[in-house]
């Protein structure tokens, strides 16, 4: 049997076995023996054979040990030239203007996801994050680097250039810049006074478990704070693939969407993941040490019933739990960890980890089933969210909120309070 047909048949068999209530390895093996699907190499299903097949077919991402909190030194604006980078508010701007800018393009003094690990290679790639044009690349050791996407000579994008010995080389005149934004060479004019000076903004970066983070500070906080990652990204008890995409719509709409469990019954009500549950309910909110939890009063672990907003002071993320139908197998509810990064005023980069509480063979099982079945279900749900947010008006909206909206109202108050505090701190610099 061809490999693709074998994998599809094995996935279908496992799905049916889980629908029947099996969760432990001996029960699953017994079900496979009765399924008519034989191991790819022949022979009979055993615990060891199944574990070996799942490991071979799963593409489970490797989770290396990551101490938290993490502190990464370096980065910051270009100070030698009097230039402050393309995201720093002008000194003459009023505090009110600063608040507006922060609410349009994202709070500062936070770590943000800027790319999936797979999106960064040894070739320069240009991205826009928080309204700032940035170029990413991997140096000779494979470490992700990030600087302002602007050659200090004439301003052309460095992302159309090349990587030379781990540094960036501008395509226009060959000017070379290192990962700190320091000009290394001006080959057309070796005695150029730019050589040896930090001329463009650089960004501290950190890579862990499929994702690249960058620090976006301001003049009051140029050095990065320790990055406190969600437990799911560091604990060996959780495993999940990362989904990334760019959505049309202001970043606060994405937070609003996640802080609105009730929309799941309507926007997603015909999908495999959220077809169960009631369409009438009330929301309850509970404060936590770094944010709040929001949950439906009338149901639990049925569909989209619970979410959490977390601002550690160094990064912001959200969790959403979605009950898995019986065919989902072991691992409990789906726990989606969302990291939301503004691109500009009209687009948002989303990072959605799709975690389950699994390890060992259960982790391989989940990733195998994800590849062949669950990813399509989950992508269908996010495609509906993407469609809805693209149909929203420009931010801020004209709207009339009611009880279900207590979560998004709470997040908006938090963002405004943080923006006002940051604007006040900048005014004192």
C-alpha positions as CSV (number, residue, x, y, z in Angstrom):
1,X,0.0,0.0,0.0
2,X,1.4,3.5,-0.9
3,X,2.5,5.5,2.1
4,X,-0.1,8.2,1.8
5,X,-2.9,5.7,1.6
6,X,-1.5,3.9,4.6
7,X,-1.3,7.0,6.7
8,X,-4.8,8.1,5.7
9,X,-6.2,4.6,6.5
10,X,-4.3,4.5,9.9
11,X,-5.7,7.9,10.8
12,X,-9.2,6.9,9.9
13,X,-8.9,3.7,12.0
14,X,-7.5,5.7,15.0
15,X,-10.3,8.2,14.7
16,X,-12.9,5.4,14.9
17,X,-11.1,3.8,17.8
18,X,-11.1,7.1,19.8
19,X,-14.8,7.6,19.0
20,X,-15.4,4.3,20.7
21,X,-13.8,5.6,23.9
22,X,-10.2,4.1,23.7
23,X,-7.5,6.3,25.3
24,X,-4.8,4.0,26.6
25,X,-2.2,2.2,24.4
26,X,-3.4,-1.4,24.9
27,X,-6.9,-0.4,23.9
28,X,-5.7,1.4,20.8
29,X,-3.6,-1.5,19.8
30,X,-6.5,-3.9,20.2
31,X,-8.6,-1.7,18.1
32,X,-6.0,-1.6,15.3
33,X,-5.8,-5.3,15.3
34,X,-9.5,-5.4,14.4
35,X,-9.4,-2.5,11.9
36,X,-8.0,-4.3,8.9
37,X,-5.0,-1.9,8.8
38,X,-1.7,-3.7,9.2
39,X,1.6,-2.0,10.1
40,X,3.5,-0.5,7.1
41,X,6.3,-3.0,7.5
42,X,4.0,-6.0,7.9
43,X,3.5,-8.1,11.0
44,X,1.1,-7.4,13.9
45,X,0.3,-4.3,15.9
46,X,2.0,-4.2,19.3
47,X,2.6,-1.3,21.8
48,X,6.1,-1.0,20.5
49,X,5.2,-1.1,16.8
50,X,2.5,1.5,17.2
51,X,4.8,3.8,19.2
52,X,7.5,3.4,16.5
53,X,5.0,4.2,13.7
54,X,3.7,7.3,15.4
55,X,7.2,8.5,16.0
56,X,8.1,7.9,12.3
57,X,5.0,9.6,10.9
58,X,4.3,12.4,13.4
59,X,6.7,15.3,12.6
60,X,6.6,16.2,16.3
61,X,8.4,19.5,17.0
62,X,11.4,19.2,19.3
63,X,11.1,21.1,22.6
64,X,14.5,22.0,24.0
65,X,14.9,23.0,27.6
66,X,14.2,26.7,28.0
67,X,14.8,28.4,31.4
68,X,12.4,31.3,32.1
69,X,12.4,34.1,32.5
70,X,14.9,34.7,29.6
71,X,17.0,37.8,29.4
72,X,18.6,38.8,26.1
73,X,21.1,41.7,26.1
74,X,21.7,44.3,23.4
75,X,19.7,46.0,20.8
76,X,18.1,49.5,21.0
77,X,18.0,52.6,18.9
78,X,20.8,54.1,16.8
79,X,22.2,56.8,19.1
80,X,25.5,57.8,17.5
81,X,23.8,59.6,14.6
82,X,21.0,61.3,16.5
83,X,18.5,58.9,14.7
84,X,16.1,57.1,16.9
85,X,14.7,54.4,14.5
86,X,11.5,54.6,12.6
87,X,9.2,53.7,15.5
88,X,10.1,56.2,18.2
89,X,7.7,59.1,18.8
90,X,9.1,62.6,18.2
91,X,10.1,64.5,21.3
92,X,7.6,67.2,20.5
93,X,4.7,64.9,20.3
94,X,2.1,65.3,23.0
95,X,1.3,62.6,25.5
96,X,-2.1,62.3,23.9
97,X,-0.6,61.7,20.5
98,X,1.7,59.1,22.0
99,X,-1.3,57.3,23.6
100,X,-3.0,57.3,20.2
101,X,0.1,55.9,18.5
102,X,0.5,53.1,21.0
103,X,-3.2,52.1,20.7
104,X,-2.8,52.1,16.9
105,X,0.4,50.2,16.5
106,X,0.9,48.3,19.8
107,X,2.3,48.8,23.3
108,X,6.1,49.2,23.6
109,X,8.4,47.6,26.2
110,X,7.1,44.1,25.4
111,X,8.5,41.0,23.6
112,X,6.4,40.2,20.5
113,X,6.4,37.3,18.1
114,X,7.8,38.4,14.8
115,X,8.1,35.2,12.8
116,X,7.8,31.5,12.8
117,X,11.2,29.8,12.9
118,X,10.5,28.3,9.4
119,X,10.1,31.8,8.0
120,X,13.7,32.9,8.7
121,X,16.6,31.5,6.7
122,X,20.2,32.6,5.8
123,X,18.6,35.0,3.3
124,X,17.3,38.4,4.4
125,X,13.6,38.6,4.8
126,X,11.7,41.9,5.3
127,X,8.7,42.2,7.6
128,X,6.7,45.0,9.2
129,X,5.9,44.7,12.9
130,X,4.4,47.5,15.0
131,X,4.6,49.7,12.0
132,X,8.4,49.3,11.7
133,X,10.2,47.8,8.8
134,X,12.6,45.1,10.0
135,X,14.9,42.7,8.2
136,X,15.5,39.3,9.7
137,X,18.2,36.7,8.8
138,X,20.3,33.9,10.3
139,X,24.0,34.5,10.9
140,X,26.7,31.9,10.4
141,X,25.7,30.1,13.6
142,X,22.1,30.0,12.7
143,X,21.1,32.7,15.3
144,X,18.2,34.9,14.2
145,X,19.2,38.6,13.9
146,X,17.0,41.7,13.3
147,X,17.7,45.3,12.4
148,X,15.9,48.2,10.9
149,X,15.3,47.4,7.2
150,X,17.1,50.5,6.0
151,X,20.6,51.0,4.6
152,X,22.1,54.0,6.5
153,X,23.6,55.3,3.2
154,X,20.6,56.0,1.1
155,X,17.7,54.2,2.9
156,X,17.1,51.3,0.5
157,X,15.7,48.2,2.1
158,X,18.5,45.9,3.3
159,X,16.1,42.9,2.8
160,X,16.8,43.0,-1.0
161,X,20.5,42.5,-0.3
162,X,22.4,39.5,0.9
163,X,24.1,37.9,3.9
164,X,27.9,38.0,3.9
165,X,29.8,36.2,6.6
166,X,26.8,36.5,8.9
167,X,26.2,40.2,8.3
168,X,24.0,42.2,5.9
169,X,25.3,43.6,2.6
170,X,23.3,46.3,0.9
171,X,22.6,45.5,-2.8
172,X,22.8,49.2,-3.8
173,X,26.4,50.1,-2.9
174,X,27.6,47.1,-0.9
175,X,27.5,48.7,2.5
176,X,27.8,46.0,5.2
177,X,26.0,46.2,8.5
178,X,26.2,43.9,11.5
179,X,23.5,42.6,13.8
180,X,23.9,45.6,16.1
181,X,23.3,48.1,13.3
182,X,27.0,49.0,13.1
183,X,28.4,49.8,9.7
184,X,31.3,47.4,9.1
185,X,32.4,48.4,5.6
186,X,31.8,50.9,2.8
187,X,33.6,49.2,0.0
188,X,33.2,52.1,-2.5
189,X,34.7,54.5,0.0
190,X,36.8,52.7,2.7
191,X,37.5,55.9,4.7
192,X,33.8,56.7,5.1
193,X,33.0,58.2,8.5
194,X,30.0,55.8,8.9
195,X,32.4,52.9,9.4
196,X,32.4,51.7,13.0
197,X,29.3,53.6,14.0
198,X,25.8,52.3,15.0
199,X,23.6,53.8,12.3
200,X,20.4,51.8,12.4
201,X,18.2,50.3,15.1
202,X,18.7,46.8,16.2
203,X,16.3,44.4,17.9
204,X,17.2,41.8,20.6
205,X,15.8,38.5,19.4
206,X,15.1,35.1,21.1
207,X,14.1,31.9,19.4
208,X,12.3,29.0,21.1
209,X,10.0,26.2,20.0
210,X,9.1,27.2,16.5
211,X,8.9,30.9,17.1
212,X,11.1,34.1,17.0
213,X,10.5,36.9,19.5
214,X,11.9,40.5,19.4
215,X,12.0,43.3,22.0
216,X,10.2,46.5,21.1
217,X,11.4,49.1,23.7
218,X,11.1,52.9,23.8
219,X,13.6,55.6,24.8
220,X,12.7,55.0,28.5
221,X,13.3,51.2,28.2
222,X,15.9,50.5,25.5
223,X,17.1,47.3,27.2
224,X,14.9,44.2,27.1
225,X,13.1,43.0,30.2
226,X,13.2,39.2,31.0
227,X,10.9,37.3,28.7
228,X,8.4,35.2,30.6
229,X,7.1,32.5,28.3
230,X,3.8,30.6,28.8
231,X,4.1,27.3,30.6
232,X,3.0,25.4,27.5
233,X,6.1,26.6,25.6
234,X,8.5,25.4,28.2
235,X,7.0,22.4,29.9
236,X,7.6,18.9,28.5
237,X,4.0,18.0,29.4
238,X,2.6,20.1,26.5
239,X,3.1,19.7,22.8
240,X,1.6,21.4,19.8
241,X,2.3,22.8,16.3
242,X,2.4,26.6,15.6
243,X,0.1,28.2,13.1
244,X,1.0,31.7,11.8
245,X,-0.8,34.0,9.4
246,X,-1.4,37.7,8.7
247,X,-5.0,38.8,9.0
248,X,-6.6,41.9,7.7
249,X,-7.8,44.1,10.6
250,X,-6.5,46.1,13.5
251,X,-4.7,44.1,16.2
252,X,-7.3,45.0,18.9
253,X,-10.0,43.2,16.9
254,X,-8.0,40.0,17.2
255,X,-7.9,40.4,21.0
256,X,-11.6,41.2,21.0
257,X,-12.3,38.0,19.0
258,X,-10.5,35.8,21.4
259,X,-12.1,37.5,24.4
260,X,-15.5,36.6,23.1
261,X,-16.3,32.9,23.6
262,X,-20.0,33.4,22.7
263,X,-19.2,34.0,19.0
264,X,-18.0,30.4,18.8
265,X,-21.6,29.1,18.9
266,X,-22.6,31.3,15.9
267,X,-19.6,32.0,13.7
268,X,-18.1,28.4,14.2
269,X,-21.3,26.6,15.2
270,X,-21.2,24.2,12.2
271,X,-17.5,23.2,12.6
272,X,-16.3,19.9,14.1
273,X,-14.5,21.8,16.9
274,X,-17.5,23.9,18.1
275,X,-20.7,22.3,16.8
276,X,-21.7,21.3,20.4
277,X,-23.1,23.4,23.2
278,X,-25.8,26.0,23.8
279,X,-26.3,29.3,21.9
280,X,-27.5,31.2,25.0
281,X,-25.3,31.9,28.0
282,X,-23.7,34.6,30.3
283,X,-20.1,35.4,30.8
284,X,-18.2,35.6,34.1
285,X,-14.8,37.3,34.6
286,X,-12.2,36.5,37.3
287,X,-9.1,38.6,37.9
288,X,-5.7,36.9,38.1
289,X,-2.2,38.0,39.0
290,X,-1.4,39.1,35.5
291,X,-4.8,39.5,33.8
292,X,-8.1,37.8,34.0
293,X,-10.0,34.7,33.0
294,X,-13.3,34.8,31.1
295,X,-15.7,31.8,30.9
296,X,-19.2,30.8,30.1
297,X,-21.5,30.1,33.0
298,X,-23.6,27.4,31.4
299,X,-21.0,25.0,30.0
300,X,-17.5,23.7,30.4
301,X,-15.1,22.0,28.1
302,X,-17.8,21.6,25.5
303,X,-16.6,24.0,22.8
304,X,-15.1,27.5,23.2
305,X,-16.0,28.0,26.8
306,X,-12.9,29.6,28.5
307,X,-10.1,32.1,27.7
308,X,-7.4,33.9,29.7
309,X,-5.6,37.2,29.0
310,X,-2.1,37.5,30.4
311,X,0.2,40.5,30.5
312,X,3.4,39.6,32.4
313,X,4.9,43.0,32.0
314,X,7.3,41.7,29.4
315,X,4.9,40.0,26.9
316,X,1.2,39.6,26.3
317,X,-0.5,36.4,25.3
318,X,-3.9,34.7,25.5
319,X,-5.1,31.2,26.1
320,X,-8.3,29.6,24.8
321,X,-9.6,26.2,25.7
322,X,-11.8,24.2,23.4
323,X,-13.3,20.9,24.3
324,X,-12.3,18.1,21.9
325,X,-15.0,15.7,20.7
326,X,-14.5,12.0,21.5
327,X,-12.6,11.3,18.2
328,X,-9.9,13.7,19.4
329,X,-8.2,11.0,21.5
330,X,-6.1,11.5,24.6
331,X,-4.9,14.9,25.7
332,X,-7.9,16.7,27.1
333,X,-9.1,20.1,25.7
334,X,-7.3,21.9,23.0
335,X,-5.3,24.8,24.5
336,X,-4.6,27.5,22.0
337,X,-1.9,30.0,23.0
338,X,-2.3,33.1,21.0
339,X,0.4,35.7,20.5
340,X,-0.8,38.8,18.6
341,X,1.6,41.2,16.9
342,X,0.5,44.3,15.0
343,X,1.8,44.7,11.5
344,X,0.4,48.2,11.1
345,X,-2.9,49.9,11.6
346,X,-4.7,47.5,9.1
347,X,-3.0,44.1,9.5
348,X,-2.1,41.8,12.3
349,X,0.3,38.8,12.5
350,X,-1.1,36.0,14.6
351,X,0.8,33.1,16.2
352,X,-1.5,30.3,17.4
353,X,0.0,27.3,19.2
354,X,-2.4,24.4,19.2
355,X,-1.4,22.6,22.4
356,X,-2.6,19.5,24.1
357,X,-1.5,18.1,27.4
358,X,0.5,15.2,26.0
359,X,4.0,13.8,26.0
360,X,5.8,10.7,24.8
361,X,3.8,8.5,22.4
362,X,0.7,10.6,23.1
363,X,2.5,13.6,21.7
364,X,3.4,11.7,18.5
365,X,-0.2,10.5,18.3
366,X,-1.5,14.0,18.5
367,X,0.9,15.4,15.8
368,X,0.1,12.5,13.5
369,X,-3.6,13.0,13.9
370,X,-3.1,16.8,13.6
371,X,-1.3,16.4,10.3
372,X,-4.0,14.2,8.7
373,X,-7.2,15.4,10.4
374,X,-7.2,18.0,13.1
375,X,-5.3,20.7,11.2
376,X,-8.1,21.0,8.6
377,X,-10.7,21.3,11.4
378,X,-8.7,24.0,13.2
379,X,-7.8,25.9,10.1
380,X,-11.5,26.0,9.1
381,X,-12.3,27.7,12.4
382,X,-9.5,30.3,12.1
383,X,-10.5,31.0,8.5
384,X,-13.9,32.0,9.7
385,X,-12.4,34.3,12.3
386,X,-10.1,35.8,9.6
387,X,-13.2,36.4,7.4
388,X,-15.1,38.1,10.2
389,X,-12.3,40.4,11.2
390,X,-11.6,41.4,7.6
391,X,-15.3,42.6,7.4
392,X,-14.9,44.9,10.5
393,X,-14.6,48.7,10.0
394,X,-11.5,50.6,10.5
395,X,-10.5,50.9,14.2
396,X,-12.0,52.2,16.4
397,X,-15.5,50.9,15.6
398,X,-19.0,52.3,16.2
399,X,-20.6,49.7,18.3
400,X,-23.0,48.9,21.2
401,X,-21.7,46.4,23.7
402,X,-23.6,44.1,26.0
403,X,-23.0,41.6,28.7
404,X,-21.0,39.1,26.5
405,X,-18.5,41.9,25.8
406,X,-17.1,42.2,29.4
407,X,-13.8,40.5,28.3
408,X,-13.0,42.7,25.4
409,X,-14.0,45.8,27.4
410,X,-11.6,44.7,30.1
411,X,-8.7,44.3,27.6
412,X,-9.3,47.7,26.0
413,X,-9.1,49.4,29.4
414,X,-5.9,47.6,30.1
415,X,-4.3,48.7,26.8
416,X,-5.4,52.3,27.3
417,X,-4.0,52.3,30.9
418,X,-0.7,50.9,29.8
419,X,-0.5,53.3,26.9
420,X,-1.1,56.2,29.1
421,X,1.6,55.0,31.6
422,X,4.1,54.6,28.7
423,X,3.4,58.0,27.3
424,X,3.9,59.6,30.7
425,X,7.2,57.8,31.2
426,X,8.4,58.9,27.8
427,X,7.5,62.5,28.5
428,X,9.8,62.4,31.5
429,X,12.8,61.2,29.4
